[in-house]
Amino acid sequence: MSPDQFLIILGIADRLIAVRVDDVLDVTEVSRESFESPSKISPALKRLAGVAATEAGVIVVYDVDAFLTQAEMDALDVALSPQA
């Protein structure tokens, strides 16, 4: 890792994981009331937890529990087990 690389910490299922991202532009607080359910926009947006319009633009929040498939979660369990 170098100082120009970024990780975000996500709570997914029953663990915390770090995900490398290309960039972090801002960290902001948005009220729950500002978010719309993605299913109201399109049923195809299954991996989203919500969408909110702000003065700065649109904020899209991903459903972190939908990030990994069950097979990927199982592989992560194996990789993180003490016997690995």
QUIRAQUI-V170616 format. One record per backbone hydrogen bond with DSSP energy under -0.5 kcal/mol. CO is the residue of the C=O (numbers start at 1). NH is the residue of the N-H. If there is no record, write none. Layout:
co;nh
CO;NH
CO;NH
This chain:
co;nh
2;5
6;21
8;10
8;19
10;12
10;17
12;15
15;12
17;10
19;8
21;6
31;34
32;35
34;53
36;51
37;40
37;41
38;41
38;42
42;45
44;46
45;48
47;63
50;61
51;36
52;59
54;57
57;54
58;60
59;52
59;61
60;62
61;49
61;50
62;64
63;66
64;67
69;73
70;74
71;75
72;76
73;77
74;78
75;79
76;80
77;81
78;81
81;84
